[in-house]
Amino acid sequence: MSLNYRILLAKVNIPAIVALMACSAVQADNVVGEDRILCSTSTVMLCVEDGKCFPISILDLDVPQFLIIDTKKKMIATTEASGEKRESPVANLSRHSGRIFLQGVENNRAYSILIEEEPGRFSAAIARDGITLSVFGACTNANVD
Protein backbone atom coordinates (compact mmCIF):
# COMPACT_ATOMS: atom_id res chain seq x y z
CA MET A 1 0.00 0.00 0.00
CA SER A 2 1.51 3.35 -1.06
CA LEU A 3 2.22 6.12 1.44
CA ASN A 4 -0.21 8.50 -0.34
CA TYR A 5 -2.91 5.83 -0.17
CA ARG A 6 -2.30 5.33 3.58
CA ILE A 7 -2.42 9.09 4.18
CA LEU A 8 -5.68 9.30 2.25
CA LEU A 9 -7.20 6.48 4.28
CA ALA A 10 -6.07 8.09 7.53
CA LYS A 11 -7.71 11.34 6.46
CA VAL A 12 -11.00 9.61 5.64
CA ASN A 13 -11.26 7.86 9.06
CA ILE A 14 -14.71 6.47 8.26
CA PRO A 15 -17.36 6.45 11.01
CA ALA A 16 -19.63 3.50 11.66
CA ILE A 17 -22.12 4.67 9.07
CA VAL A 18 -19.66 3.85 6.34
CA ALA A 19 -19.39 0.40 7.69
CA LEU A 20 -21.86 -0.54 5.03
CA MET A 21 -18.85 -2.08 3.32
CA ALA A 22 -18.75 -5.82 2.88
CA CYS A 23 -19.13 -8.76 0.55
CA SER A 24 -18.66 -8.43 -3.18
CA ALA A 25 -21.55 -10.75 -4.04
CA VAL A 26 -24.53 -9.55 -2.03
CA GLN A 27 -28.16 -10.48 -2.62
CA ALA A 28 -30.81 -7.88 -1.81
CA ASP A 29 -34.15 -8.66 -0.19
CA ASN A 30 -37.52 -6.95 -0.02
CA VAL A 31 -37.53 -4.73 3.12
CA VAL A 32 -40.92 -3.04 2.65
CA GLY A 33 -42.27 -2.09 6.08
CA GLU A 34 -39.29 -3.49 7.99
CA ASP A 35 -38.03 -1.47 10.98
CA ARG A 36 -34.72 -3.30 11.50
CA ILE A 37 -32.66 -3.74 8.35
CA LEU A 38 -29.30 -5.49 7.88
CA CYS A 39 -27.13 -3.93 5.14
CA SER A 40 -23.86 -4.89 3.50
CA THR A 41 -21.97 -3.34 0.58
CA SER A 42 -20.89 -4.67 -2.75
CA THR A 43 -19.10 -1.64 -4.25
CA VAL A 44 -17.22 1.34 -2.81
CA MET A 45 -15.67 4.22 -4.75
CA LEU A 46 -13.43 6.84 -3.14
CA CYS A 47 -13.15 10.23 -4.88
CA VAL A 48 -10.86 13.17 -4.09
CA GLU A 49 -11.39 16.84 -4.87
CA ASP A 50 -9.18 16.81 -7.97
CA GLY A 51 -11.78 14.53 -9.59
CA LYS A 52 -9.91 11.25 -9.34
CA CYS A 53 -11.94 8.26 -8.19
CA PHE A 54 -10.97 4.68 -7.57
CA PRO A 55 -12.53 1.53 -6.16
CA ILE A 56 -11.60 0.68 -2.61
CA SER A 57 -11.96 -2.51 -0.63
CA ILE A 58 -13.77 -2.75 2.69
CA LEU A 59 -10.65 -4.49 3.99
CA ASP A 60 -8.68 -1.27 3.43
CA LEU A 61 -11.20 0.80 5.39
CA ASP A 62 -11.09 -1.14 8.66
CA VAL A 63 -14.84 -0.95 9.15
CA PRO A 64 -17.45 -3.55 10.16
CA GLN A 65 -18.82 -5.83 7.47
CA PHE A 66 -22.51 -5.37 8.33
CA LEU A 67 -24.74 -2.65 9.77
CA ILE A 68 -28.14 -2.71 11.42
CA ILE A 69 -30.38 0.22 10.52
CA ASP A 70 -33.18 0.71 13.04
CA THR A 71 -35.74 3.07 11.54
CA LYS A 72 -37.83 3.31 14.74
CA LYS A 73 -34.87 4.26 16.95
CA LYS A 74 -33.26 6.33 14.14
CA MET A 75 -29.96 4.55 14.78
CA ILE A 76 -27.28 2.80 12.72
CA ALA A 77 -25.18 0.24 14.61
CA THR A 78 -22.69 -2.55 14.13
CA THR A 79 -23.87 -6.11 14.49
CA GLU A 80 -23.23 -8.01 17.71
CA ALA A 81 -21.04 -10.50 15.81
CA SER A 82 -18.65 -7.70 14.76
CA GLY A 83 -17.31 -7.49 18.30
CA GLU A 84 -17.63 -3.70 18.15
CA LYS A 85 -20.22 -1.55 19.84
CA ARG A 86 -20.56 1.37 17.46
CA GLU A 87 -23.73 3.41 17.01
CA SER A 88 -24.54 6.49 14.97
CA PRO A 89 -27.74 8.50 15.36
CA VAL A 90 -29.71 9.39 12.23
CA ALA A 91 -30.61 13.09 12.18
CA ASN A 92 -33.20 12.89 9.40
CA LEU A 93 -35.18 9.82 8.38
CA SER A 94 -38.14 9.69 6.05
CA ARG A 95 -39.93 6.90 4.28
CA HIS A 96 -42.00 7.46 1.15
CA SER A 97 -42.51 6.23 -2.42
CA GLY A 98 -40.95 2.87 -1.53
CA ARG A 99 -37.71 4.42 -0.34
CA ILE A 100 -36.05 5.10 3.01
CA PHE A 101 -33.93 8.27 3.25
CA LEU A 102 -31.39 8.67 6.08
CA GLN A 103 -29.09 11.64 6.65
CA GLY A 104 -26.77 12.79 9.36
CA VAL A 105 -23.46 14.24 10.42
CA GLU A 106 -20.89 12.54 12.62
CA ASN A 107 -17.24 13.41 13.31
CA ASN A 108 -17.39 16.27 10.78
CA ARG A 109 -18.60 13.95 8.03
CA ALA A 110 -21.95 14.19 6.29
CA TYR A 111 -23.75 11.07 5.11
CA SER A 112 -26.83 10.33 3.08
CA ILE A 113 -28.28 6.84 2.54
CA LEU A 114 -31.09 5.77 0.23
CA ILE A 115 -32.64 2.31 0.57
CA GLU A 116 -35.02 1.14 -2.14
CA GLU A 117 -37.41 -1.03 -0.12
CA GLU A 118 -38.75 -3.49 -2.69
CA PRO A 119 -35.46 -4.65 -4.19
CA GLY A 120 -33.60 -3.95 -0.91
CA ARG A 121 -30.74 -2.13 -2.59
CA PHE A 122 -28.98 0.88 -1.09
CA SER A 123 -26.81 3.78 -2.21
CA ALA A 124 -24.86 5.95 0.21
CA ALA A 125 -22.62 9.00 0.02
CA ILE A 126 -20.23 10.17 2.71
CA ALA A 127 -18.42 13.50 2.42
CA ARG A 128 -15.54 15.09 4.29
CA ASP A 129 -12.80 17.63 3.53
CA GLY A 130 -12.30 17.03 -0.19
CA ILE A 131 -13.06 13.30 -0.05
CA THR A 132 -16.25 11.41 -0.84
CA LEU A 133 -17.21 7.77 -0.69
CA SER A 134 -19.95 6.33 -2.86
CA VAL A 135 -21.24 3.05 -1.47
CA PHE A 136 -23.63 0.56 -3.08
CA GLY A 137 -25.01 -2.63 -1.62
CA ALA A 138 -27.95 -4.69 -0.45
CA CYS A 139 -30.18 -4.99 2.57
CA THR A 140 -32.43 -7.61 4.16
CA ASN A 141 -34.66 -7.96 7.22
CA ALA A 142 -32.42 -7.83 10.30
CA ASN A 143 -34.75 -10.15 12.19
CA VAL A 144 -33.71 -13.17 10.13
CA ASP A 145 -34.63 -16.53 11.66
N, C-alpha and C positions, 0 to 999 in steps of 0.2 A: 504494500500500500504506500503510495507516494506521500511525501511530507505535506504537499498542498492539499491532497485529499484528506489527510488526517486533520489538518487545520480547519478545513471546511466542515468536517463532521463535528469537530469540537465546537465550532461556532453555532452549528445548528442546534445541538443539545436538545433533542426532541422530547417533549413532555409525553405523558401517558396517552394523550389523545392520539398521537401519531403511532401509537403501538398497534394500529390497525394493520401492521405489516406482518405477512406470514407466508403461507404456502403458495407455491406457484400454480398449482392446479386446484382451484377452489370451486365448489359447486354452491350456487345460490339456492335459496329456499324462499317460499312465499312467507312473508312476515306481516301480512295484513292483520291489523288489530293487536299485534303482539306488543307487550309492554317491556319485556326483557329480551334483548336481541344480542346474539353472539356474532361478532364480525371478525373477519380475517382478510388480509390483502393478497392480491395476486400480482399487482404491478405498482412500482413506485418510481417516480421521476423526480430528480432534484434539479432545480434551475437556479442560476445565479444572475445577478443584475445585468451582466454584460450580454445576456441572452443565450448563454450556453446551457444546455440541459443534457442530462445523462441518466440512464437507469441506475438504480442503486438497490442493493440487496438489504433485506431486513436484518441479515446477519451483521452487516456493517453499521447498523444503526443502534444496536444494543437496546432493543425495545422488546416488550412482550409480544408473543405470537398472536394472541387473541385478546379481544376486548368485549366486555359486557356493556351494552348501552341500556340503561334503565330509563325509559321515557316518563314514568310516573315520578321517580325521584329526581329527574333531570341530572343524571350522573353517568359518567363514563368511568369504568374501573377495569383493572386487570382481573383475570380469572384466578380462582383459588389455586389451581394447579401451577400457575406461573411462579409461585413462591414469593411474589411481590405483593405489596398492599398499596397500590397506587390508585387514586381517585381524582377525577377532574369534574368540577361542576359545569353544567351546561347553562350558559346565560340566557340563551334564546332557543326555544324549541317550539316548533309548530308542525302540525300534521294536516295536510290537505291534498286533494287531487291524487291520492295514492302515493304520496311522498312524505318523508319525515325530514325536516330541516333542523339542523343543530348548529349553533354558533357559540363561540366563546373566546375568551382571552385568558391565557395562563402563561406565567413567566415571560411576559413581553412578547408573546406569540399569539397571533390570531388564527383561529381555525374555523372552517365551515365544512359541514358534512351533509350530504344528501343521500338518503336511502330510498330507493324505489321499492315500495312494499311488495308488489306482486312478484317481480322476479327476484327480489331480495338482493339486488346489487347496490353497491355504494360507490360514491365518488367523494373525495375529501381534498381540501386544500389547506395548507398550513403556511403562514407567512411570517418572516422575521428578517429584519436588517439585511435586505438585499438577497435573501434566499427564500425560495418557495419549494414546497413538496406537493406533488400531485399524487394522490393515492387512489387506487381502484381495487375493488374486491367484492366479497360476497358476505351475506349475512344469513342467519337461520334463527329459529326460536331458541332462546337460551335455556329454556326449560325442557331440554331434550331428555327423554326417558331412556 
